[in-house]
Amino acid sequence: MSVTLRKFEKSDIPKKIEWINNPANNRFLHYELPLEYDKTLRWFEKNQYREDRYDTVVEVDGVPVGLIGLLSIDRNNGTAEYYISMGETDYKRRGIAYRASRMLLDHAFDTLQLNRVYLYTEVENRDAQRLFACLGFVPEALLENNVLSHGVYVDRYRYGMTRGAYVPTNDPTPVRLLDVCSGNRIYIKRDDLLPFSFGGNKARKAALFAEEVERLHSDCVVTYGSAGSNHCRVIANLCAQKGLDCHIISPDGADVPTFNRLLMKRFGAHITAVPVEAVHDTIENTLAALREQGKNPYFIPGGGHGNIGTHAYRQCYEEIKQFEKKHNLFFDYIFFASGTGTTQAGLVCGQLIHRDERQIIGISIARKCPYGREVVLQSIRDYLPAATEESVERHTHFIDDYVSGGYGAADDAVAATIDRALAAYGVPLDMTYTGKAFCGMEAYLKDRGVSGKNILFIHTGGMPLFFDYLKGSM
């Protein structure tokens, strides 16, 4: 099946009229119906040479099946509005809209060199929202009573996507078969090999935060995390790379000499350690002081929490899907360390968008239920508001059975897992995140008698923490 785009021509007017007037297509379209030939011809003659719009026809094996394009192309500000309308009902739900949209977005970001593409969709148009999320669009705002549709004012969402979010910052991280045990084939996805600051999920998220910092012309960054925080180390490195001041508010109350903390200092970060109950006020006071100095600070929540962090692992899910398609494989279970919640939320959002039935298991490294799970659930709701509550609940598996002593604390079983993983696989794990998650995964599979399945473990990074473990065991 060959999907192509070509410029909308005068000869396409009858098909456009047929498609738009079809009740199966026009529920969420905003035309003055019925569409008529003379009026549509005048529209075509008026718009065919305009440079601020790009109207094309989607063809499948040479057969016209729908319309797709860009409106309000603004070269000065690098923006445009996306639209799509599949006309031939027999060609819907076959992945054609996705492929056509990818081609259009390639044109927008690569040929036109736009920085941002946005769209509007009615709240009730859930099928379209699944497509938009799958493409990488992120919901930005709810616009109440935004447009008159069929005589009624309706609410719409505005979605947006930037070029950096559409074009992957890095090549997909490698996936390889790690082991076979109890009939299960254990694979590992090496996000710790992302090529920035020792990699990991925080590096994947930081790439998107960097784009926001640049878009908002911020000249300094404020964030939050402990002495052992991978997030704070990566953000400090990012700021050093871009020549930005980095302010880290830490709840430690003491200057704990972890390798992550040493790296933060090497990167020139300003670290303020306060009692945990003073963290919120200290963050607000720091932001206010920077603004009083004429600065434009950008605040990144601890762990990269929020829709940006969620989107980073929605993108990771797409990488997993590409690997499965290429190798004719399907992972029955996906395991990883679940901390602040956006890594898990992003993966679950990807699953919901693709309607995959698999088990995505977040092994909590600190938080207990119900609070820990609720944080993940809320992140999913924030990112994917069109998802049904039943579906979100059913697909969110947050396991708190293996948290040991809480954040940064682990037991002898985790230590043994780290030693064995390095000796057997050459893979470094750590006591705070990945070692605990890998140990928890093995216990989960054994406790529940899981056998004969394809298992994927996502190594979310933390190399400096691995050396903390080595130093502590000397």
Stockholm file with secondary structure:
# STOCKHOLM 1.0

chainA/1-474         MSVTLRKFEKSDIPKKIEWINNPANNRFLHYELPLEYDKTLRWFEKNQYREDRYDTVVEVDGVPVGLIGLLSIDRNNGTAEYYISMGETDYKRRGIAYRASRMLLDHAFDTLQLNRVYLYTEVENRDAQRLFACLGFVPEALLENNVLSHGVYVDRYRYGMTRGAYVPTNDPTPVRLLDVCSGNRIYIKRDDLLPFSFGGNKARKAALFAEEVERLHSDCVVTYGSAGSNHCRVIANLCAQKGLDCHIISPDGADVPTFNRLLMKRFGAHITAVPVEAVHDTIENTLAALREQGKNPYFIPGGGHGNIGTHAYRQCYEEIKQFEKKHNLFFDYIFFASGTGTTQAGLVCGQLIHRDERQIIGISIARKCPYGREVVLQSIRDYLPAATEESVERHTHFIDDYVSGGYGAADDAVAATIDRALAAYGVPLDMTYTGKAFCGMEAYLKDRGVSGKNILFIHTGGMPLFFDYLKGSM
#=GR chainA/1-474 SS CCEEEEECCGGGHHHHHHHHHCTTTCTTCCCCSSCCHHHHHHHHHHHTTCSSCEEEEEEETTEEEEEEEEEEEETTTTEEEEEEEECCGGGTTSSHHHHHHHHHHHIIIIISCCSEEEEEEETTCHHHHHHHHHHTCEEEEEEEEEEEETTEEEEEEEEEEEHHHHSCSSCCCCEEEEEEETTEEEEEEEGGGSSSTTCSHHHHHHHHHHHHHHHTTCCEEEEECCTTCHHHHHHHHHHHHHTCEEEEEESCSSCCCCHHHHHHHHTTCEEEECCGGGHHHHHHHHHHHHHHTTCCEEEECGGGCSHHHHHHHHHHHHHHHHHHHHHTCCCSEEEEEESSSHHHHHHHHHHHHHTCCCEEEEEESSCCTTHHHHHHHHHHHHHCTTSCHHHHHHHCEEECTTCTTSTTCCCHHHHHHHHHHHHHHCCCCCTTTHHHHHHHHHHHHHHTTCCSCEEEEEECCCHHHHHHHHHHTC
#=GC SS_cons         CCEEEEECCGGGHHHHHHHHHCTTTCTTCCCCSSCCHHHHHHHHHHHTTCSSCEEEEEEETTEEEEEEEEEEEETTTTEEEEEEEECCGGGTTSSHHHHHHHHHHHIIIIISCCSEEEEEEETTCHHHHHHHHHHTCEEEEEEEEEEEETTEEEEEEEEEEEHHHHSCSSCCCCEEEEEEETTEEEEEEEGGGSSSTTCSHHHHHHHHHHHHHHHTTCCEEEEECCTTCHHHHHHHHHHHHHTCEEEEEESCSSCCCCHHHHHHHHTTCEEEECCGGGHHHHHHHHHHHHHHTTCCEEEECGGGCSHHHHHHHHHHHHHHHHHHHHHTCCCSEEEEEESSSHHHHHHHHHHHHHTCCCEEEEEESSCCTTHHHHHHHHHHHHHCTTSCHHHHHHHCEEECTTCTTSTTCCCHHHHHHHHHHHHHHCCCCCTTTHHHHHHHHHHHHHHTTCCSCEEEEEECCCHHHHHHHHHHTC
//
